[in-house]
Amino acid sequence: MSAEESVELNARVRALFEQYQKAGRSERSQLEKPLRSIIPKLVRLASVCYKEDHLDNALSLYTLLLELGQALGEKRLVALAHNSLGSVYWALGKSDEALEHYQKALKLYKSVEDVPSQCLMLSRIGQVFGSLQKEKEAMEFIEKALTLAPKDPRIWEAKGRILEALGRHEEAAGFYRDALLLDPDFEEAQQALKRVESTSKTSFTSVPD
């Protein structure tokens, strides 16, 4: 069970990390190697916990990864942790915390000139604003993402999600179709298009005579 394994691994790595923080320079160099070697497993396990909806476990693991990245000077790991923490907090319904982490991740991805990840953060920030019914901010961020990656179907799908959250289902359907033109096998866009089309039909047929 990934949740049980995450608790055990979290405790074990946390203990090693605390030992590392208290150690002198020479001892730290010896402890750094095992800490670095466990990072890929932590990332995989945190991802599994998130996908299986064990959000508290995912939160703990990504927080540990953030601390490790900061201590080891691994900027990309810190960015990954902020990105993932943003997604966990969003899943928990904590939009302010999600925005804070996404914005920190965006800043880090800009500093390492990682354009694809910048686009992802811009689209996620836009989607959070859309869920908060803040249309101006949502569109500002999603348009920035589209400017950077006009052929990325994920960004067009994200714009559809924003419009759907704002109740503009017909417009959303158009952007889901645009995403599918770029990638006909894009499952999330396929499902989203079916959802908004079904909602539109339901709304139409439910109008009384």
RANORUR-V986311 format. One record per residue. N is the residue number from 0. RES is the residue in one small letter. PSI is psi in whole degrees, 0 to 359 (NA if undefined). Layout:
N;RES;PSI + N;RES;PSI
//
This chain:
0;m;123 + 1;s;325 + 2;a;316 + 3;e;318 + 4;e;323 + 5;s;322 + 6;v;316 + 7;e;313 + 8;l;321 + 9;n;314 + 10;a;319 + 11;r;315 + 12;v;322 + 13;r;318 + 14;a;318 + 15;l;321 + 16;f;319 + 17;e;323 + 18;q;319 + 19;y;317 + 20;q;329 + 21;k;347 + 22;a;159 + 23;g;177 + 24;r;314 + 25;s;319 + 26;e;327 + 27;r;319 + 28;s;329 + 29;q;327 + 30;l;340 + 31;e;323 + 32;k;310 + 33;p;329 + 34;l;314 + 35;r;324 + 36;s;335 + 37;i;347 + 38;i;312 + 39;p;322 + 40;k;320 + 41;l;317 + 42;v;314 + 43;r;315 + 44;l;321 + 45;a;320 + 46;s;318 + 47;v;315 + 48;c;318 + 49;y;313 + 50;k;328 + 51;e;8 + 52;d;24 + 53;h;72 + 54;l;326 + 55;d;320 + 56;n;318 + 57;a;319 + 58;l;316 + 59;s;317 + 60;l;317 + 61;y;329 + 62;t;319 + 63;l;318 + 64;l;323 + 65;l;315 + 66;e;319 + 67;l;314 + 68;g;319 + 69;q;318 + 70;a;325 + 71;l;358 + 72;g;30 + 73;e;93 + 74;k;320 + 75;r;326 + 76;l;321 + 77;v;318 + 78;a;315 + 79;l;317 + 80;a;316 + 81;h;316 + 82;n;310 + 83;s;322 + 84;l;324 + 85;g;317 + 86;s;322 + 87;v;313 + 88;y;324 + 89;w;318 + 90;a;331 + 91;l;358 + 92;g;18 + 93;k;83 + 94;s;322 + 95;d;316 + 96;e;321 + 97;a;313 + 98;l;318 + 99;e;314 + 100;h;320 + 101;y;320 + 102;q;324 + 103;k;320 + 104;a;317 + 105;l;315 + 106;k;319 + 107;l;318 + 108;y;327 + 109;k;320 + 110;s;334 + 111;v;8 + 112;e;43 + 113;d;90 + 114;v;314 + 115;p;318 + 116;s;327 + 117;q;315 + 118;c;318 + 119;l;316 + 120;m;318 + 121;l;318 + 122;s;323 + 123;r;320 + 124;i;317 + 125;g;319 + 126;q;323 + 127;v;314 + 128;f;322 + 129;g;319 + 130;s;336 + 131;l;6 + 132;q;29 + 133;k;83 + 134;e;316 + 135;k;311 + 136;e;319 + 137;a;311 + 138;m;328 + 139;e;315 + 140;f;319 + 141;i;326 + 142;e;325 + 143;k;319 + 144;a;317 + 145;l;327 + 146;t;321 + 147;l;326 + 148;a;72 + 149;p;345 + 150;k;14 + 151;d;112 + 152;p;335 + 153;r;326 + 154;i;320 + 155;w;321 + 156;e;322 + 157;a;322 + 158;k;322 + 159;g;319 + 160;r;320 + 161;i;312 + 162;l;323 + 163;e;317 + 164;a;331 + 165;l;1 + 166;g;11 + 167;r;73 + 168;h;321 + 169;e;318 + 170;e;320 + 171;a;317 + 172;a;322 + 173;g;319 + 174;f;328 + 175;y;321 + 176;r;321 + 177;d;319 + 178;a;320 + 179;l;334 + 180;l;324 + 181;l;327 + 182;d;93 + 183;p;340 + 184;d;11 + 185;f;99 + 186;e;317 + 187;e;320 + 188;a;323 + 189;q;312 + 190;q;320 + 191;a;319 + 192;l;316 + 193;k;321 + 194;r;311 + 195;v;326 + 196;e;321 + 197;s;320 + 198;t;317 + 199;s;318 + 200;k;319 + 201;t;317 + 202;s;321 + 203;f;315 + 204;t;345 + 205;s;356 + 206;v;127 + 207;p;157 + 208;d;NA
//
